[in-house]
Amino acid sequence: MHIVIRRKFSPVLIAVLLLFFVEQHARAYTDPGSGALLWQIVAAGFVGVMFYIRKILGWFRRKPQERGHND
């Protein structure tokens, strides 16, 4: 039994691959403050998501009477 695997390349993937093979001068500058700002945004987002997940898990772990259900 012979199985043929066909790969379909999306236009986005082809565009990204072409960008890697076409060389151009960047003509841009990123100062160290911009890099630090990006890292700060990533770290704050991670901490915020973890806090939100912790709150949701705590809500599920409480007894139904504490959640406000009167069953």
N, C-alpha and C positions, 0 to 999 in steps of 0.2 A: 504494500500500500504506500503510495507516494503522496505526500502532503505538500502542497505549494503554499507558501506564506507570502501573501501580497501585502506590501506596505504602501499605504496611501499617505503622501506628504501633503499636509495642508499648506495653503498659501502663506500662512504666518510662519510656519517652520522654514519654508523655503526662503522667505524674506530675512529671517534671522540668520540663516546659514550664509546668505549672500552678504550680509553686513560683516560677517567675520572674514570673508575673503576679499572684501574691497577695502583697501587701505587709504585712509585720508588723514590729514593732520587734524588734531583735536581742536586747536585754537580755543582752549578753555583752561581755566585755572580754578581749582578748588582749594581754598585755604584750610588750614587745620581746624579753624573754628566751625566750618561747615561740616566737616567730618565728625567732630565732637557733638554737634547738634543732632546729626542723624543717629549716632549711637545713643544719645539721650532719648530720642523719640522711640527707638526700638526698645530700649530698656524700660521706659515708662509704659509703653504699650504692653509689654510682657507682664510687668507687675500688675497693671490694671486688669488684664485678663485673668491672671492667677487669683486676684482678690475676688473677682466676680464669680469664678468657678468655685472658690471656697465658700462664698455666700450661698450659692445654689446647692452645693453638697450639704452644707449645714442645714438648709431648709428641708431637704429630703430626709436627713437623719433624725430630725426632731419627731416626736410623737404626733399623731394626727390631731390630738386635742390642743397641743401647743401651736399648731399651724393655723388654728382658727376653724377647724372642722368640728361640727357638733354632731357627729354620727353616733 
